């Protein structure tokens, strides 16, 4: 298999109007200072056709998951209006640290740029932009939990800023929390390594994934639901956390959620 094949971006759905893909972590949606190819550029190389790609919404560079891109101006206008009016509904999966005691919650807190800190946001009591995030506990692994997160607005770094404000920071987020990797020894009782060996991390990347998008592709149509499966590392981390925590698979609040997440089924 060629290098190009290994790095091909997964196309979830495509027609003459739109393309829906599973964006890998580490690829910017727009040009950034690194000089690396952005998502549209990579897709144009991969598709090898006379295709026009128009951005509708964004994901952070280190956030993976589902993103929809228009192929013409009418499609871009319609989809953009769906995001602006809240017709498009996004659901993220997040591995967080902290106790999600209530099992669900709504974070209604304004967000503004952090002073003197480039590309960083913060929660403010006034003077910011309205931001609302809902979250729901899917699994309690002990020191780490799996949440479903529903942003009702689309502010920069909204989930990454909102969750720490209620004591549920992403398990890995160097900008707003910890850069320490997730280790199996955090949840597995009696974990021991052979002498002289160093524990390999379960996961080292940002623990946020845009899992599901629900949006009508045209006016008057029923919404389509698109699911972006977790990448290999993220999926393996969820498997190991589910298998080796004190409750085992009983850590999941609802039956069947683990199977759906692992097999990329709608939630």
C-alpha positions as a LaTeX table, in Angstrom:
\begin{tabular}{lrrr}
\hline
Residue & $x$ (\AA) & $y$ (\AA) & $z$ (\AA) \\
\hline
Unk1 & 0.00 & 0.00 & 0.00 \\
Unk2 & 1.35 & 3.41 & $-0.95$ \\
Unk3 & 1.85 & 6.30 & 1.45 \\
Unk4 & $-1.00$ & 8.07 & $-0.29$ \\
Unk5 & $-3.34$ & 5.13 & 0.31 \\
Unk6 & $-2.42$ & 5.00 & 3.98 \\
Unk7 & $-3.22$ & 8.67 & 4.48 \\
Unk8 & $-6.40$ & 8.77 & 2.38 \\
Unk9 & $-9.23$ & 10.63 & 4.08 \\
Unk10 & $-12.35$ & 8.54 & 4.64 \\
Unk11 & $-15.29$ & 9.70 & 2.54 \\
Unk12 & $-18.51$ & 9.02 & 4.45 \\
Unk13 & $-20.90$ & 10.29 & 1.76 \\
Unk14 & $-20.67$ & 12.09 & $-1.55$ \\
Unk15 & $-23.02$ & 13.36 & $-4.26$ \\
Unk16 & $-23.04$ & 16.23 & $-6.78$ \\
Unk17 & $-23.76$ & 18.78 & $-4.05$ \\
Unk18 & $-21.70$ & 17.79 & $-1.00$ \\
Unk19 & $-18.97$ & 15.59 & 0.36 \\
Unk20 & $-18.91$ & 14.36 & 3.95 \\
Unk21 & $-15.60$ & 13.12 & 5.34 \\
Unk22 & $-14.00$ & 11.88 & 8.55 \\
Unk23 & $-11.26$ & 14.44 & 9.17 \\
Unk24 & $-8.16$ & 12.99 & 10.81 \\
Unk25 & $-6.55$ & 14.73 & 13.75 \\
Unk26 & $-3.65$ & 17.00 & 12.80 \\
Unk27 & $-5.10$ & 18.36 & 9.55 \\
Unk28 & $-6.23$ & 21.98 & 9.53 \\
Unk29 & $-9.52$ & 22.86 & 7.85 \\
Unk30 & $-7.99$ & 26.12 & 6.58 \\
Unk31 & $-4.45$ & 27.26 & 5.85 \\
Unk32 & $-2.38$ & 27.61 & 9.01 \\
Unk33 & 1.13 & 28.76 & 9.87 \\
Unk34 & 2.59 & 25.25 & 9.57 \\
Unk35 & 2.50 & 25.42 & 5.77 \\
Unk36 & 1.01 & 21.91 & 5.55 \\
Unk37 & $-1.83$ & 21.17 & 3.14 \\
Unk38 & $-5.26$ & 21.97 & 4.54 \\
Unk39 & $-8.27$ & 19.65 & 4.33 \\
Unk40 & $-9.70$ & 20.96 & 1.02 \\
Unk41 & $-6.26$ & 20.72 & $-0.62$ \\
Unk42 & $-5.76$ & 17.15 & 0.55 \\
Unk43 & $-9.23$ & 16.18 & $-0.63$ \\
Unk44 & $-8.73$ & 17.77 & $-4.06$ \\
Unk45 & $-5.56$ & 15.72 & $-4.53$ \\
Unk46 & $-7.35$ & 12.58 & $-3.38$ \\
Unk47 & $-10.47$ & 13.06 & $-5.54$ \\
Unk48 & $-8.46$ & 13.80 & $-8.70$ \\
Unk49 & $-11.34$ & 15.52 & $-10.43$ \\
Unk50 & $-12.64$ & 18.93 & $-11.40$ \\
Unk51 & $-14.31$ & 19.53 & $-8.05$ \\
Unk52 & $-15.06$ & 22.76 & $-6.25$ \\
Unk53 & $-14.95$ & 22.57 & $-2.47$ \\
Unk54 & $-16.56$ & 25.25 & $-0.26$ \\
Unk55 & $-16.27$ & 25.17 & 3.52 \\
Unk56 & $-19.47$ & 25.26 & 5.57 \\
Unk57 & $-18.21$ & 24.76 & 9.13 \\
Unk58 & $-14.92$ & 24.01 & 10.87 \\
Unk59 & $-13.20$ & 21.66 & 13.27 \\
Unk60 & $-10.08$ & 22.44 & 15.28 \\
Unk61 & $-6.89$ & 21.10 & 13.73 \\
Unk62 & $-6.45$ & 18.46 & 16.44 \\
Unk63 & $-10.13$ & 17.48 & 16.59 \\
Unk64 & $-11.07$ & 14.57 & 14.36 \\
Unk65 & $-14.45$ & 13.66 & 12.95 \\
Unk66 & $-17.31$ & 14.41 & 10.64 \\
Unk67 & $-17.29$ & 17.51 & 8.47 \\
Unk68 & $-19.48$ & 18.39 & 5.49 \\
Unk69 & $-18.17$ & 20.43 & 2.55 \\
Unk70 & $-20.27$ & 21.93 & $-0.24$ \\
Unk71 & $-19.44$ & 21.51 & $-3.92$ \\
Unk72 & $-21.19$ & 24.64 & $-5.19$ \\
Unk73 & $-22.48$ & 28.00 & $-3.98$ \\
Unk74 & $-26.17$ & 27.02 & $-3.55$ \\
Unk75 & $-25.23$ & 24.02 & $-1.41$ \\
Unk76 & $-22.85$ & 26.15 & 0.62 \\
Unk77 & $-25.52$ & 28.80 & 1.20 \\
Unk78 & $-28.13$ & 26.25 & 2.31 \\
Unk79 & $-25.81$ & 24.32 & 4.62 \\
Unk80 & $-24.35$ & 27.51 & 6.11 \\
Unk81 & $-27.86$ & 28.66 & 6.95 \\
Unk82 & $-28.54$ & 25.29 & 8.63 \\
Unk83 & $-25.55$ & 25.80 & 10.92 \\
Unk84 & $-26.38$ & 29.44 & 11.61 \\
Unk85 & $-30.00$ & 28.65 & 12.49 \\
Unk86 & $-29.23$ & 25.57 & 14.58 \\
Unk87 & $-30.91$ & 23.20 & 12.12 \\
Unk88 & $-27.66$ & 21.25 & 11.81 \\
Unk89 & $-27.04$ & 19.22 & 14.97 \\
Unk90 & $-23.58$ & 18.06 & 15.96 \\
Unk91 & $-22.61$ & 15.48 & 18.56 \\
Unk92 & $-19.08$ & 14.95 & 19.81 \\
Unk93 & $-17.49$ & 12.18 & 21.86 \\
Unk94 & $-15.12$ & 13.39 & 24.56 \\
Unk95 & $-12.93$ & 11.55 & 27.04 \\
Unk96 & $-12.70$ & 13.77 & 30.12 \\
Unk97 & $-11.26$ & 13.72 & 33.62 \\
Unk98 & $-13.47$ & 14.41 & 36.60 \\
Unk99 & $-16.72$ & 13.10 & 38.05 \\
Unk100 & $-19.84$ & 13.65 & 35.94 \\
Unk101 & $-22.04$ & 13.28 & 39.04 \\
Unk102 & $-25.34$ & 14.48 & 37.57 \\
Unk103 & $-25.04$ & 12.44 & 34.39 \\
Unk104 & $-25.98$ & 15.38 & 32.17 \\
Unk105 & $-25.83$ & 19.14 & 32.12 \\
Unk106 & $-26.11$ & 22.39 & 30.21 \\
Unk107 & $-23.29$ & 24.93 & 30.16 \\
Unk108 & $-24.54$ & 28.42 & 29.33 \\
Unk109 & $-21.51$ & 30.69 & 29.56 \\
Unk110 & $-20.16$ & 33.45 & 27.33 \\
Unk111 & $-16.82$ & 32.95 & 25.59 \\
Unk112 & $-14.24$ & 35.56 & 24.59 \\
Unk113 & $-10.64$ & 35.66 & 23.40 \\
Unk114 & $-8.14$ & 35.35 & 26.23 \\
Unk115 & $-6.12$ & 38.56 & 26.62 \\
Unk116 & $-2.42$ & 38.28 & 25.71 \\
Unk117 & $-2.80$ & 34.60 & 24.76 \\
Unk118 & $-2.86$ & 33.99 & 21.02 \\
Unk119 & $-5.51$ & 31.58 & 19.70 \\
Unk120 & $-6.91$ & 30.87 & 23.16 \\
Unk121 & $-10.43$ & 31.45 & 24.45 \\
Unk122 & $-11.94$ & 31.71 & 27.92 \\
Unk123 & $-15.27$ & 31.78 & 29.74 \\
Unk124 & $-16.27$ & 35.30 & 30.82 \\
Unk125 & $-19.11$ & 36.67 & 32.93 \\
Unk126 & $-19.91$ & 39.45 & 30.46 \\
Unk127 & $-18.70$ & 40.97 & 27.22 \\
Unk128 & $-18.28$ & 37.67 & 25.40 \\
Unk129 & $-20.31$ & 35.78 & 22.80 \\
Unk130 & $-23.25$ & 33.62 & 23.83 \\
Unk131 & $-22.30$ & 29.94 & 23.99 \\
Unk132 & $-24.35$ & 26.93 & 25.05 \\
Unk133 & $-23.18$ & 23.33 & 25.35 \\
Unk134 & $-25.14$ & 20.28 & 26.50 \\
Unk135 & $-23.41$ & 17.13 & 27.68 \\
Unk136 & $-24.45$ & 13.62 & 28.68 \\
Unk137 & $-22.50$ & 10.90 & 30.48 \\
Unk138 & $-22.09$ & 7.76 & 28.37 \\
Unk139 & $-19.62$ & 5.84 & 30.54 \\
Unk140 & $-17.88$ & 6.29 & 33.89 \\
Unk141 & $-14.52$ & 4.51 & 33.82 \\
Unk142 & $-13.39$ & 5.91 & 37.17 \\
Unk143 & $-10.84$ & 8.70 & 36.75 \\
Unk144 & $-11.92$ & 9.12 & 33.11 \\
Unk145 & $-15.41$ & 9.43 & 31.63 \\
Unk146 & $-16.85$ & 9.28 & 28.12 \\
Unk147 & $-19.30$ & 12.07 & 27.29 \\
Unk148 & $-21.62$ & 12.86 & 24.42 \\
Unk149 & $-21.41$ & 16.61 & 23.87 \\
Unk150 & $-23.90$ & 18.74 & 21.94 \\
Unk151 & $-22.77$ & 22.29 & 21.12 \\
Unk152 & $-25.82$ & 24.50 & 20.54 \\
Unk153 & $-23.66$ & 27.37 & 19.31 \\
Unk154 & $-20.49$ & 27.30 & 17.26 \\
Unk155 & $-17.90$ & 29.35 & 19.11 \\
Unk156 & $-14.16$ & 28.82 & 18.70 \\
Unk157 & $-12.90$ & 26.08 & 21.06 \\
Unk158 & $-16.35$ & 26.04 & 22.67 \\
Unk159 & $-16.30$ & 22.47 & 24.00 \\
Unk160 & $-12.65$ & 22.70 & 25.02 \\
Unk161 & $-13.38$ & 25.84 & 27.08 \\
Unk162 & $-16.82$ & 24.95 & 28.44 \\
Unk163 & $-16.05$ & 21.48 & 29.82 \\
Unk164 & $-13.18$ & 22.60 & 32.09 \\
Unk165 & $-15.42$ & 25.36 & 33.46 \\
Unk166 & $-17.62$ & 22.68 & 35.08 \\
Unk167 & $-14.78$ & 20.45 & 36.22 \\
Unk168 & $-14.77$ & 18.09 & 33.22 \\
Unk169 & $-11.67$ & 18.98 & 31.18 \\
Unk170 & $-10.71$ & 16.89 & 28.19 \\
Unk171 & $-8.41$ & 14.11 & 29.34 \\
Unk172 & $-5.80$ & 15.40 & 26.91 \\
Unk173 & $-5.77$ & 19.03 & 25.79 \\
Unk174 & $-2.43$ & 20.85 & 26.06 \\
Unk175 & $-4.09$ & 24.24 & 25.49 \\
Unk176 & $-6.82$ & 24.07 & 28.14 \\
Unk177 & $-5.75$ & 21.26 & 30.43 \\
Unk178 & $-3.27$ & 18.42 & 30.54 \\
Unk179 & $-0.86$ & 17.12 & 27.93 \\
Unk180 & $-0.33$ & 13.88 & 29.87 \\
Unk181 & $-1.34$ & 10.75 & 27.92 \\
Unk182 & $-4.05$ & 8.32 & 29.01 \\
Unk183 & $-2.56$ & 5.23 & 30.67 \\
Unk184 & $-4.22$ & 1.89 & 31.30 \\
Unk185 & $-2.78$ & 1.89 & 34.84 \\
Unk186 & $-5.20$ & 4.75 & 35.67 \\
Unk187 & $-8.21$ & 2.43 & 35.58 \\
Unk188 & $-6.95$ & $-1.17$ & 35.71 \\
Unk189 & $-6.72$ & $-2.58$ & 39.22 \\
Unk190 & $-3.49$ & $-4.38$ & 40.05 \\
Unk191 & $-1.79$ & $-3.15$ & 36.89 \\
Unk192 & 1.90 & $-4.05$ & 36.89 \\
Unk193 & 4.59 & $-3.88$ & 34.25 \\
Unk194 & 7.48 & $-6.30$ & 33.97 \\
Unk195 & 10.62 & $-4.85$ & 35.50 \\
Unk196 & 12.47 & $-2.51$ & 33.18 \\
Unk197 & 9.51 & $-1.87$ & 30.86 \\
Unk198 & 7.80 & 1.48 & 30.39 \\
Unk199 & 4.02 & 1.73 & 30.06 \\
Unk200 & 2.81 & 2.57 & 26.57 \\
Unk201 & 0.07 & 5.24 & 26.46 \\
Unk202 & $-3.42$ & 4.29 & 25.30 \\
Unk203 & $-3.83$ & 7.72 & 23.74 \\
Unk204 & $-1.76$ & 10.89 & 23.35 \\
Unk205 & $-3.87$ & 13.15 & 21.12 \\
Unk206 & $-6.69$ & 15.58 & 21.86 \\
Unk207 & $-9.55$ & 13.47 & 23.26 \\
Unk208 & $-12.34$ & 15.06 & 21.22 \\
Unk209 & $-14.05$ & 13.62 & 18.15 \\
Unk210 & $-16.94$ & 14.98 & 16.08 \\
Unk211 & $-18.93$ & 11.74 & 15.94 \\
Unk212 & $-22.30$ & 12.57 & 14.41 \\
Unk213 & $-23.88$ & 15.24 & 12.21 \\
Unk214 & $-27.60$ & 15.51 & 11.50 \\
Unk215 & $-28.55$ & 17.95 & 8.72 \\
Unk216 & $-30.97$ & 18.15 & 5.77 \\
Unk217 & $-28.98$ & 18.28 & 2.54 \\
Unk218 & $-31.67$ & 20.33 & 0.80 \\
Unk219 & $-34.54$ & 22.51 & 1.86 \\
Unk220 & $-37.67$ & 20.45 & 2.56 \\
Unk221 & $-35.77$ & 17.19 & 2.96 \\
Unk222 & $-35.66$ & 15.05 & 6.07 \\
Unk223 & $-32.30$ & 15.36 & 7.87 \\
Unk224 & $-29.54$ & 12.95 & 6.94 \\
Unk225 & $-27.39$ & 11.47 & 9.71 \\
Unk226 & $-23.66$ & 11.01 & 9.14 \\
Unk227 & $-21.38$ & 9.17 & 11.56 \\
Unk228 & $-17.58$ & 9.36 & 11.62 \\
Unk229 & $-16.04$ & 6.36 & 13.31 \\
Unk230 & $-13.29$ & 6.81 & 15.89 \\
Unk231 & $-9.75$ & 6.43 & 14.62 \\
Unk232 & $-7.78$ & 3.34 & 15.61 \\
Unk233 & $-6.12$ & 4.87 & 18.70 \\
Unk234 & $-9.29$ & 6.49 & 20.05 \\
Unk235 & $-11.33$ & 3.32 & 19.49 \\
Unk236 & $-8.68$ & 1.14 & 21.13 \\
Unk237 & $-8.54$ & 3.48 & 24.13 \\
Unk238 & $-12.32$ & 3.23 & 24.62 \\
Unk239 & $-12.12$ & $-0.57$ & 24.33 \\
Unk240 & $-9.39$ & $-0.84$ & 26.96 \\
Unk241 & $-11.01$ & 1.63 & 29.35 \\
Unk242 & $-14.32$ & $-0.24$ & 29.03 \\
Unk243 & $-12.75$ & $-3.66$ & 29.56 \\
Unk244 & $-10.41$ & $-2.89$ & 32.46 \\
Unk245 & $-12.20$ & $-0.38$ & 34.71 \\
Unk246 & $-13.75$ & $-1.57$ & 37.99 \\
Unk247 & $-17.25$ & $-1.87$ & 36.51 \\
Unk248 & $-16.08$ & $-3.36$ & 33.22 \\
Unk249 & $-18.72$ & $-2.79$ & 30.51 \\
Unk250 & $-21.21$ & $-1.86$ & 33.24 \\
Unk251 & $-19.50$ & 1.53 & 33.21 \\
Unk252 & $-21.77$ & 2.43 & 30.30 \\
Unk253 & $-24.96$ & 4.16 & 31.44 \\
Unk254 & $-27.10$ & 2.71 & 28.63 \\
Unk255 & $-26.99$ & $-0.75$ & 27.13 \\
Unk256 & $-25.71$ & $-0.95$ & 23.57 \\
Unk257 & $-23.79$ & 2.34 & 23.57 \\
Unk258 & $-20.37$ & 0.66 & 23.62 \\
Unk259 & $-21.21$ & $-1.49$ & 20.60 \\
Unk260 & $-22.58$ & 1.49 & 18.68 \\
Unk261 & $-19.52$ & 3.65 & 19.37 \\
Unk262 & $-17.09$ & 0.90 & 18.42 \\
Unk263 & $-18.94$ & 0.08 & 15.19 \\
Unk264 & $-19.70$ & 3.72 & 14.25 \\
Unk265 & $-23.47$ & 3.49 & 14.51 \\
Unk266 & $-25.74$ & 6.52 & 15.14 \\
Unk267 & $-26.37$ & 7.42 & 18.77 \\
\hline
\end{tabular}
